[in-house]
Amino acid sequence: MGRTYIVEETVGQYLSNLNLHGKSFVSGLLIGQCSSQKDYVILATRTPPKEEKNENLRHPKDKLDNLDEEWATEHATQVSRMLPGGLLVLGVFIITTLEMGNDFQNTLRRLVFAVEKSMNKKRLWNFTEEEVSDRVALHLCSSTKKISCRTYDIHDPKSSAKPADWKYQNGLSSSWHSLECTVHVNIHIPLSTTSVSYTLEKNTKNGLARWAKQIEDGVYLINGQVKAEDCDLVEGQKKSFRGNAQAIGHSFDVRVLTQLLLPSDHRSTATVQVCSGSINLKGMVQSRAYVHGHKPKVKDAVQAVKRDILNTVADRCEILFEDLLLNETPEKKDSEKEFHILPHRVFVPILGSAVRLCDYKFDDESAEEIRDHFIEMLDHRIQIEDLEIAEEINTACITSSMNTEASLDSTDDEQPKEPIKTAIVLKIQQNIDVVAAFAVAIFAAVISFQYFSD
């Protein structure tokens, strides 16, 4: 028996109202949450039209093979940034003027795997073996209104299509439970000279892996209590759950206790590592996650929070680096500091839902620009007054100097090496003491190296 997809009725209305505008097809993404029994779809969004492709798409002989896979996967990557913990891109949909044929199936299959591969590159976490690995491919024929719903196992590149049920339900996401968590981030990432060919983005992702392990292994308190993983998130839930007419969404406060100390039997010697610079991430980030209202377990809620923490830190780094590349400034003099405003999180509600989506806003971006970005990426209109800025504005300080400086890293086998000549310090924090930072730089120049620790 195949999987069952419980779908918000507004998703069905959205898909029915999509106009092909003379095109032979329209594609898009399906967003929701997986569970062991069912998957829940609460949002659908079409892939934004690509202007230079419009003439081809209007051609009467246009075929589904002409679907721009690169454009579709880039849209999926952008949308995945806007999903809080617990929500995923569950698959893709395509609306055509013709019924499903073998060509359509092959194209949908390729698109499902391409979308998942693109998003997986950005993640600091991995799916567990127990998690659902099926992703949905939905085809709708605009002329006959026929729906074909199939799934593919993304862990098996040779998997064949399996039939799945597609069922609509009114008010599906109005009673979901929300979890909020504020996390203090203090991460040091040395940039080794052995990886000079890496991009700053790739270096950062590699450096975040150790911090991600701390987040994964942390102790999570829900409303101040440690609960067993297999316990119900909401105690006293009735065994029968029919619709959500009487269901109530709960809010939970989550605290994270990370384990920073190594086991007593593990001995580590700090050694000097050759560095081309370093990155320091420091500040407070707000995490939000959502779980469906049908008897969720504690482990589901904790997992959603963990992944949201990892996603939001990684996404901020990626967005900042993209912005620096787009707005590249002339080369600065040695030891000159650059200050940048980092993106902070903005939340927006889904109409008729307890779930909020998110985006990231730089200080010089207007509310209208954020609204337009939501509309472009998610194809849903929002009101400016609904934008909720969740955090204080953070700042970044990039310091580049020719001072000799090295970084310490906890290793067991590496031997001390010669210090390097360039230091780049990137700090993400709410308050930066410029005087202290400058004093540290001078001190580093005098003693030839500087010790960094977690």
N, C-alpha and C positions, 0 to 999 in steps of 0.2 A: 504494500500500500504506500502511495506517495505521500508527500508532505501536504499539510493544509495551511493555506494562507488566509488569515482573518484580516480583512481589509476595511479601512475606514470608508464609509459611504461617500464622503467628499472626494476621495481618490477616484472612485468610479465616475463621479460627476465631472471631475477634472479631465479624465481621459476621454470621456464622451464629448466634451466641449472643445477638445483640441482640433483646430482647423488645419488641414493639410496645405491650404493656400496654393493649390496647383501642384504641390510636390507629390511624389509617389509614396513618400513615407515620412514619418516623424519618429525620432527615437528619444529615449530619456531614461531616467533612473527611478528606481523604487527604493524607498527609505523606510526603515523600521527596526524591528528587534527580533532576534532569534530566541527560541526556547526549545527545550527537548521535545515538546509535544507539537507546538504550532509556531508559525512565524506571524508577526503582526506588522502590517504595512499601514503607516499613518500618513505618508506623503509621497507624491510623485512629482517629478519635475522634468520637463523636456530639455533636451540639449539645445543651448542657444544657437540660433542660425549663424552660420559663418558667411559674412557678406560676399566674399569673393567666390563662394560656391553657389550663390543663388541662381545664376544663369543655368548652371548644370542641373541643379535640382529641379528646375522648372521644365527641363527637356522631357518631352513625352516618352522618350525611350529610356529614361533614367531607370537604373536597376538598383536593388538593395546592395549590390556589390560595391556601389560607389559611396557607401557610407564612410565618412571620414573617421576612421578608428582612432587616430591620434587626437583629433578634436574632441571626440566623445570621452576618451580616457582622461584628457586634461580637465574636462568639465567635472568628471567624477572625483578627481584629485582635489579640485577646488571645493566641491560640495562637501567632501569628507572633512575638511577643516571646520565646516560650519555645523557639524554634528556633535552634540555633547555626549558624554559617556552613556553607553547603553544603546545608542543608535548606530546603525550601519547602513551602507548601501547594500541592499539585499539582492539586487539584480537589475535587470534592464527591461524596458518595454519598447516595442515598435508597433506603430499604427500604420497600416498600409491600405491601399485600395483593393488589394487582392487577398485571397485566402492563403493560408500557410502552405508553402511548398518546400521541397528539399533545399532549394537555394536559401530560403528564409531561415531554415533551421541551422544551416551551416554558418550563416552570417551572425545569427543570434549567439550561437555557441562561441564563436571567435570573440565576439564582443564581451560576453560574460567573463571569459578568462582574461582578456586584455584589461578590462576595468579592474578586476581583482588584483592583477599583477601590478598595475600602476599604483594603486593605493597601498599595497603591501610594502612597497619600497620605502615609504615614508614612516612606517610604524616602528616604535621602539619596543613593541611587544609582539608576541606570537600567539596564535590560536592554540588552545589546549586540544588534546586528543579527544576529549569528551564533547567538545563543541560541535555544533552543526556545521557541516562544510558544504551543504547544498546552497546554490544560488539560483534564483529564479529568472527565467526568460519568458516574458509575456508578450503574446502577439494578439493584436486586435485588428479585425477587418472592418474598415469604416463603412463598407457597403452592406455587408451581411450582419454586422454587429457580433460576429462569432469571436469567442475568446479561446485561445490556446495557451495553457499554462504548463510549463515544463521546468524541471530543475536539472542542474549539472553539479557534480561533485568537483569542487575547485582543487581538491587535493589529488585528483586523478585526471591527468591531462587526456587520458583516453576514455574517460567516462562517457557513456551514452545518455541521451535524454530520458528522464523519468517523468511520467505524468503527475500533476499536482492539482489539488483542489483550490479554487479561488472563490472565497465567500465574503460577501459584504456585511458589515455590521455598523449600525449607527452609534455615534458617540464613543468610538473605540478608545480614543486616547484622552478622554476627559477626566479619567480617574487614575491616571498613572501616578506612581509615587516618585517624589523628587528627593535627591540627596545633595547636600551642599557641604563643601569642605574647603577651608582656607589653608594653604600649604606655604610654609617658608622654604624658599629655594636658596641654596648656597652651594654652588657647584664650581669647581675649578677644573679646567680642561687644558692640559699642556698640549701644545702643537709641536709634535716631534719633527725634527728635520728629516727623519727617514720617510716621512709621508708628505714631502713638499709638493709632490705631484697631485695630492688630493686637493679638492676644493675646500674652502672654509666650511661649507655646508656638510661635506662628508666627514671632515675632521670633527665637527661638532657632534654629529650623530654617533660617531665612534666613541667620543668622550662621554656622551650622555649615557652610554650603556651601563657603566658602573653605578651611576646614580639611579638608573631605572631598576637595577637589581635591588637597591635599598627600598624603593617604592613598592616593588613586588613583594618583598619579604617583610614589610612593615606590619605593625599591629593596628587594626582599624577598630575604633570605638564608635558605635552607633548610638547616638543619644547618651554618650558617656558609658556605655556598656560594651563588653566583649561578648559577642554571641557566637554560638556554634554555627558552622557554615551551613549545615543542613536544616537549621531552624527556619521557620517562616519569618519573613521580614516583618510582617504585621501579625502580631499575636492575636489569636482568637478569631481568625478568619473562618467563615462558614465553609463547609465542604462543597456545597453547591454554589456555583457562580453562574448566574444567568444574566447575560448582558451586562450593563453597568448602570442601570437605572438607580439602584440603591448603593452603588459602590462609591467610596470616598477615597480620593487620593491623599496620602499622608506625606508630610515633609520630615526629613531626618537630617540631623546634624552629625557630621562625620569628622572625627579627628584621626590623624595619622601619627603613629609613634614609629619612627624608623630606627633600626638597629645599626648603630655606627661602629660599635666595638667588634674587633675580630675575636674569634675563639681564643682561649688562653693557650691552647696548644699550637697556635699558628704564629710563627715568628716571622716578621718582615723587616727587612733593612731598607731604609730610605736611601736612594742613590740619586746622584745628579744625572739628569737626562738631557740630551742635546735637544734644544727647542728653538723653533723659529718664532715662537710667541706663545701666548696663552689666552684663554677665554675665561672670564669669571662671570657667572650668572648668579645674581643675588637679588632677592626680593620676595614679595608675596603674590601668589596667584590664587584665583578663585576657581574652584572646580565645581561642576554640576553634572549630575547624572540622573537618568530616569529609567525606571523599570515598570513593566506592564503590571496591571492590577490583579492579574489572575494568580494568586498565591505565589509570589516570587520568593525565592530563598535568599538568605543572608549572603551566601557566596555569590549570587548573581549581582546583588547590589554592590558588594565590595569590589568585585571585578570591574563593574562599570565605572566606579570612582577611580580605581587605579588607572585604568586606561585613559580616562579623561585627563588626569593629572599629567600623564606621560605625553598625551597628544597636545595639550595646550602649551606646554613648554617647548616641545619640538616645533610646533607650528609657529610660535613667536620667533624662534631663531630663524626659521626658514623665511618667514615674511620679512624680517629685518634684513637678511642678507640679500633678498631679492630687491628690496628697496634701495639698498646701498649700491647694488650693481646698476639699477636703472637711473640713479641720481649720482653717478660717479663724479667726485669732485677732483680738482687738480691736486697733484701730489703735495703733501704737507711737508714742512721742514721737520728736521729731526726733533724729537721730544715735544712736538706740538700736539695738543689734545683736541679731539673732536667730540662733541656731545650730540647725541641723537635721542629723540623721543621715541620710545618703543611702543609698539601697538598694545593697547589694552582691550580687554574683552567686552563685547557688547552683546546683550541678549535680546531676542525678539520672540514674542509668543506666536504659536501657530493658532490661527483662528479656530475657536471651538475646542481647543486642546489645552491640557495642563502642561504640555511639553513646550520648552523654549529652545529655539535654535540660537546659534551664536555667530559672531564675526569678530574681526579685529580692526581697530581704528587707531590710526596715527593722530597725533594732536592737531596736525594741519588739515585733516580731512573733515569735511562738514557732515552733518547728519543727513543731508540730502544725498551725498555720495554713498554713504553706507546704505541708505534706503534703496538707491538705484542698484547697488551691488547685490542686495538681497533679491530684488526683482529679476535681475539678469541671471543669477545663478539658480534661483529656486522657482522663478516664474510665478511668484505669489506676491500680491501687493500688501504692503505694510504701512502703518502710520508712523510718522516721525516721533510722535509723542509716546509710542510704544517702545522705543529704543531704551534699553536699560544698561547704563554703563556700570559694570560690576566692580571696577577697581580704580584705585588711584593711578594717575599717570606715572609710568616708570620712565627712567632715563638710561641712556647708554653712554659710556665714556670709552672712546677708543684712543689709546695712547700708543704712539709709535716712536721709537727712539733707537739710536745706534749704541746705546749703553750695553755693555756686556751683561747678560742676564741668563740664568738657567732656572730650570724648574725641577722640583723634587717630585718623584713619583714612587709610590710604594711598590717595590718589586723585590723578588728574592734572589735573582740571578744577575741582574745587570750591574756592570761596573761603572764607576764614575767616568764621565767623558768631558771633553772640553766644552766650556760654555759658548753660547752663540752670541751674535752681535745685534740681533733685532728682537724687540719685544713688542707684542701687540696685546693690549689688555682691553677686554670688552666686559663692561660691568652692567648688569641689569639689576637695578635697585631703585627704591623709592627716594632715597636721599644719598647724594654723593658728596663726600667731603673732599673737595678739590685740593685743599691744602695738604691733607693727610696723604692723598694719592701722590702728589708731587714729591712729598718728603720721602715716601717709600721708594720712588723712582731714583732719587738722588742717592739714597742709602744703598740701593742695589748696584748703582754704578761704582760705588766705592769698594764694596766687598766682593764684587765680580759675580756673585750669584745670590739668589733669593730663594728661601724655602717656602714652598706652598704645601699646605695640607688640606685634607678634606674637612 
